[in-house]
Structures are given as C-alpha cells and as structure tokens.
Amino acid sequence: METKESITQSSCSGREPFALQVLDDSMMPEFAVGNIIVIDPEAVVKNGSFVLATYQGKYIFRQLHIDNQRYFLTALNPQYPDLPIRGLEDIHGIIIQGGGLRRKDRKRYD
C-alpha cells in the first residue's frame, strides 16, 4: 500500500510550536481528517509518542514505536503498514495537542 503524506505544513520559523492539519485517515479514530494538531519541535521523544517525522523525504504523522533500538512509525488505522525509520534524527516534533473544531474535542498529548 502506498503511503500518503498525512499532513500539510504552513510556513513557520524557529523551534516554536506550530499547527498542521491532518490530511488522511491513517491516524483514525484518534485524529480525523481535517483535525488540527500542534507540534512541539523541542519536546522529548519517547516510545509511544505521536510524532511528526520524515519518511522517504516527506513529512508524516504517526505514532513512534521503539523495539530493540529499531524505530517504526505506526498508523492507528490498521490499513496502513508500519514504516521503519533510521532513528530519532527522522523525528521533527511531538504532537502536544490535537482534536476537532470544538473545544471539548481537543486533547493534550504531552
């Protein structure tokens, strides 16, 4: 199955948190198409974090899994395969907040 780019990035500067919009269903049911996610490029990466990473030269939003010093990006939607990455150098930030348009639907992940 071909992997789609799952987010779109607007211009931002520095290492400050920034927002992106989810573009596909790879992170359903937790993150729906159209949801806004907030990424902190300075946050501490750990196993199980929702991350913004690069995979084959494209930005991608997935959950990080670390197993015996091997790194994988995992979609919550089981229709998408796990993607191996080189390591933490491919991670560009941690999702610290996400959710729908209503305030009650927003969650913190840090």
C-alpha positions, 0 to 999 in steps of 0.5 A, spaced: 500 500 500 502 506 498 503 511 503 500 518 503 503 524 506 498 525 512 499 532 513 500 539 510 505 544 513 504 552 513 510 556 513 513 557 520 520 559 523 524 557 529 523 551 534 516 554 536 510 550 536 506 550 530 499 547 527 498 542 521 492 539 519 491 532 518 490 530 511 488 522 511 485 517 515 491 513 517 491 516 524 483 514 525 479 514 530 484 518 534 485 524 529 480 525 523 481 528 517 481 535 517 483 535 525 488 540 527 494 538 531 500 542 534 507 540 534 512 541 539 519 541 535 523 541 542 519 536 546 522 529 548 521 523 544 519 517 547 516 510 545 509 511 544 509 518 542 505 521 536 510 524 532 511 528 526 517 525 522 520 524 515 519 518 511 522 517 504 523 525 504 516 527 506 513 529 512 508 524 516 504 523 522 504 517 526 505 514 532 513 512 534 514 505 536 521 503 539 523 495 539 530 493 540 533 500 538 529 499 531 524 505 530 517 504 526 512 509 525 505 506 526 498 508 523 492 507 528 488 505 522 490 498 521 490 499 513 496 502 513 503 498 514 508 500 519 514 504 516 521 503 519 525 509 520 533 510 521 532 513 528 530 519 532 534 524 527 527 522 522 523 525 528 521 533 527 516 534 533 511 531 538 504 532 537 502 536 544 495 537 542 490 535 537 482 534 536 476 537 532 473 544 531 470 544 538 473 545 544 471 539 548 474 535 542 481 537 543 486 533 547 493 534 550 498 529 548 504 531 552 
